[in-house]
Amino acid sequence: MSKINIIGSGFSGLAAAAYLAKQGNTVTVLEKNAHIGGRARAFEENGFMFDMGPSWYWMPDAFETFFNNFGKTTSDYYDLKKLDPGFQIFFGKGEVIQIPDNKEELLELFESIEKGSGDKLTTFLKEGEFKYRVGMQKLAYKPALSWLEFANYEVINGAIKSHMFRSIKNYVRSFFKDERLVAIMEFPVLFLGARPKNIPALYSLMNYAALELGTFYPMGGMRKITEGMQQLAMEMGVDIITNCEVNKINATHKLVSSVNTSQGEFACDALLATGDYHHIEQKLLDPEFRNYKTGYWDKKTLAPSCLIFYVGVSKKIKKLIHHNLFFDRDFEKHSFEIYDEPQWPSDPLFYVCCPSKTDESVAPIGMENLFILIPIAPGLNDTNELRESYYTKVMERLEKECDDSINAHVIYKKRYCVNDFVTDYNAFKGNAYGLANTLSQTAVFKPSIRNKHLKNLFYAGQLTVPGPGVPPALISGKISAQQTINYLKKTNHEALV
Ligand SMILES: Cc1cc2nc3c(=O)[nH]c(=O)nc-3n(C[C@H](O)[C@H](O)[C@H](O)COP(=O)(O)OP(=O)(O)OC[C@H]3O[C@@H](n4cnc5c(N)ncnc54)[C@H](O)[C@@H]3O)c2cc1C
């Protein structure tokens, strides 16, 4: 029986643990924090249950596939609810557009904003569906160790038809002129960590996911997913050890032999590292075993960090729904301040998740649970004064757009920003979402999931393939587990079934 250690209990670590345990291996997950889930942890305070990270449950098939791989289904672990409307956007001056779940209503909405755009949306989503099938169900599952993996007609043809070499900005604008429609179509790629002009149009697959497949919510919160994965992994014998920070990877004869942690030394036949790649390489490995030097990381484009406020409000807020985007300011300017000349944004867009609109269990009765997020550049100087000044700014705008008094009813508030990402997750420059999905950081151009010097060291998570986001993290765990299994098979480790 092979002994495999996994660093990190985020989505990718838990997924990898389950796949490796299913093959009969002895799997131990070592997690530095007190709770599992990584960036998707949750905490409870004053009767409010806050999800700390992801809040958009898109691409339900990715979650279903994961649980199906173990003879289970998502409903064995949590109840999914489809949101309708999926989300709403505040454009300022009282204008709010709600995105209906129903396709007919969606087409009518587009048509009412810009004549002819209903038909265009149909074409756009059809192309998005094709890209989704190629991108999420084929390309995303490649370990991207060599371009040869992509050298077959179906994949190349798919990549070309998927507009890999055209920007999403240009692509969206070839369909829609109205700035509000452009904003609706460009917003999902903000998750990918770059300006729309630098993101391949392949990622209009995100529009298909958002507008056609729909937006879901696991009742009880996003933590229900990681709790379900934890349960599944533990049922297969995985040992998950929290408060256990790995501080050194020990290697001899081109192989990892063990890791040193805050709870002692753990020997292994293979190691799968899902903490932030930069941290694993630069802090835990001796220089001769690193895949990349410091200069490599300096040149990488990171996805944004963010400033988050977890807020408990002692009353209901009528104008909010579950997902609310505040696009009442200049999107270009905010993007420029994140990506081109990183600085604290002068007048940022922001997002408010209010899960208590859907789920009574996340706030005391009659109250609201708010998660307010402002995307910012990674690596910014982060102080409490700055955080508070942005709280004041966005709260004023929130009150104005909702035409409601909110701040006076806040009974709980926690701020979270760059320094917390570094402290809690060892995040490079305090990034929230990993590496940006630009063309030059796609597939083989991403940090490799295999270590070149140590044959039994593999990486997974949002800084390697396929990229940032929960569904990609699930896929990353699977691909990396497969690489580990291939390695163990080659070296004839026994108990692989
Ligand atoms: C605020 C926010 C909002 C987001 N919103 C969405 C969304 O709505 N939808 C979506 O799909 N995605 C969203 N994402 C992205 C998504 O959450 C991540 O891509 C995904 O959770 C990453 O999982 P992971 O396993 O790669 O990494 P992580 O979750 O970071 O897991 C890595 C784990 O490794 C641990 N670790 C690090 N170093 C060590 C060490 N030395 N020893 C032991 N353990 C260590 C960390 O503590 C952590 O638990 C969001 C992310 C953030 C931060």
The ligand as an SDF file (V2000), in Angstrom:
LIG
                    3D

 53 58  0  0  0  0  0  0  0  0999 V2000
  -12.8020   35.5650   -1.9850 C   0  0  0  0  0  0  0  0  0  0  0  0
  -12.8400   34.4990   -3.0410 C   0  0  0  0  0  0  0  0  0  0  0  0
  -13.9730   34.3420   -3.8090 C   0  0  0  0  0  0  0  0  0  0  0  0
  -14.0360   33.3290   -4.7630 C   0  0  0  0  0  0  0  0  0  0  0  0
  -15.1870   33.1540   -5.4690 N   0  0  0  0  0  0  0  0  0  0  0  0
  -15.3080   32.0780   -6.2770 C   0  0  0  0  0  0  0  0  0  0  0  0
  -16.5830   31.7380   -6.7970 C   0  0  0  0  0  0  0  0  0  0  0  0
  -17.5820   32.4080   -6.5120 O   0  0  0  0  0  0  0  0  0  0  0  0
  -16.6820   30.6300   -7.5930 N   0  0  0  0  0  0  0  0  0  0  0  0
  -15.5770   29.8550   -7.8860 C   0  0  0  0  0  0  0  0  0  0  0  0
  -15.7140   28.8510   -8.6100 O   0  0  0  0  0  0  0  0  0  0  0  0
  -14.3540   30.1640   -7.3790 N   0  0  0  0  0  0  0  0  0  0  0  0
  -14.1990   31.2340   -6.5580 C   0  0  0  0  0  0  0  0  0  0  0  0
  -13.0050   31.5040   -5.9750 N   0  0  0  0  0  0  0  0  0  0  0  0
  -11.8370   30.6830   -6.3240 C   0  0  0  0  0  0  0  0  0  0  0  0
  -11.8380   29.3460   -5.5960 C   0  0  0  0  0  0  0  0  0  0  0  0
  -12.2610   29.5150   -4.2720 O   0  0  0  0  0  0  0  0  0  0  0  0
  -10.4360   28.7720   -5.6000 C   0  0  0  0  0  0  0  0  0  0  0  0
   -9.9470   28.7160   -6.9360 O   0  0  0  0  0  0  0  0  0  0  0  0
  -10.3640   27.3550   -5.0130 C   0  0  0  0  0  0  0  0  0  0  0  0
  -11.0770   27.2700   -3.8000 O   0  0  0  0  0  0  0  0  0  0  0  0
   -8.8950   27.0270   -4.8090 C   0  0  0  0  0  0  0  0  0  0  0  0
   -8.7600   25.7420   -4.2580 O   0  0  0  0  0  0  0  0  0  0  0  0
   -7.2830   25.1510   -4.0930 P   0  0  0  0  0  0  0  0  0  0  0  0
   -7.4300   23.7940   -3.5500 O   0  0  0  0  0  0  0  0  0  0  0  0
   -6.5140   25.3350   -5.3360 O   0  0  0  0  0  0  0  0  0  0  0  0
   -6.5320   26.1290   -3.0450 O   0  0  0  0  0  0  0  0  0  0  0  0
   -6.8410   26.5450   -1.5490 P   0  0  0  0  0  0  0  0  0  0  0  0
   -8.2800   26.6050   -1.2920 O   0  0  0  0  0  0  0  0  0  0  0  0
   -6.0470   27.7660   -1.2850 O   0  0  0  0  0  0  0  0  0  0  0  0
   -6.2490   25.3310   -0.6890 O   0  0  0  0  0  0  0  0  0  0  0  0
   -4.8740   25.2230   -0.3960 C   0  0  0  0  0  0  0  0  0  0  0  0
   -4.7480   24.7970    1.0560 C   0  0  0  0  0  0  0  0  0  0  0  0
   -3.3670   24.5850    1.3530 O   0  0  0  0  0  0  0  0  0  0  0  0
   -3.1350   25.0160    2.6960 C   0  0  0  0  0  0  0  0  0  0  0  0
   -1.7020   25.2650    2.8660 N   0  0  0  0  0  0  0  0  0  0  0  0
   -0.9510   26.2350    2.2850 C   0  0  0  0  0  0  0  0  0  0  0  0
    0.3220   26.1160    2.6920 N   0  0  0  0  0  0  0  0  0  0  0  0
    0.3670   25.0510    3.5390 C   0  0  0  0  0  0  0  0  0  0  0  0
    1.4180   24.4460    4.2800 C   0  0  0  0  0  0  0  0  0  0  0  0
    2.6870   24.8790    4.2250 N   0  0  0  0  0  0  0  0  0  0  0  0
    1.1240   23.3850    5.0640 N   0  0  0  0  0  0  0  0  0  0  0  0
   -0.1560   22.8980    5.1320 C   0  0  0  0  0  0  0  0  0  0  0  0
   -1.1780   23.4480    4.4560 N   0  0  0  0  0  0  0  0  0  0  0  0
   -0.9040   24.5120    3.6630 C   0  0  0  0  0  0  0  0  0  0  0  0
   -3.9790   26.2500    2.8150 C   0  0  0  0  0  0  0  0  0  0  0  0
   -4.2310   26.5850    4.1660 O   0  0  0  0  0  0  0  0  0  0  0  0
   -5.2340   25.8360    2.0590 C   0  0  0  0  0  0  0  0  0  0  0  0
   -6.1590   25.2370    2.9330 O   0  0  0  0  0  0  0  0  0  0  0  0
  -12.9060   32.4950   -4.9920 C   0  0  0  0  0  0  0  0  0  0  0  0
  -11.7560   32.6610   -4.2250 C   0  0  0  0  0  0  0  0  0  0  0  0
  -11.7250   33.6410   -3.2420 C   0  0  0  0  0  0  0  0  0  0  0  0
  -10.4930   33.7850   -2.4110 C   0  0  0  0  0  0  0  0  0  0  0  0
  1  2  1  0
  2  3  1  0
  2 52  2  0
  3  4  2  0
  4  5  1  0
  4 50  1  0
  5  6  2  0
  6  7  1  0
  6 13  1  0
  7  8  2  0
  7  9  1  0
  9 10  1  0
 10 11  2  0
 10 12  1  0
 12 13  2  0
 13 14  1  0
 14 15  1  0
 14 50  1  0
 15 16  1  0
 16 17  1  0
 16 18  1  0
 18 19  1  0
 18 20  1  0
 20 21  1  0
 20 22  1  0
 22 23  1  0
 23 24  1  0
 24 25  2  0
 24 26  1  0
 24 27  1  0
 27 28  1  0
 28 29  2  0
 28 30  1  0
 28 31  1  0
 31 32  1  0
 32 33  1  0
 33 34  1  0
 33 48  1  0
 34 35  1  0
 35 36  1  0
 35 46  1  0
 36 37  1  0
 36 45  1  0
 37 38  2  0
 38 39  1  0
 39 40  1  0
 39 45  2  0
 40 41  1  0
 40 42  2  0
 42 43  1  0
 43 44  2  0
 44 45  1  0
 46 47  1  0
 46 48  1  0
 48 49  1  0
 50 51  2  0
 51 52  1  0
 52 53  1  0
M  END
$$$$
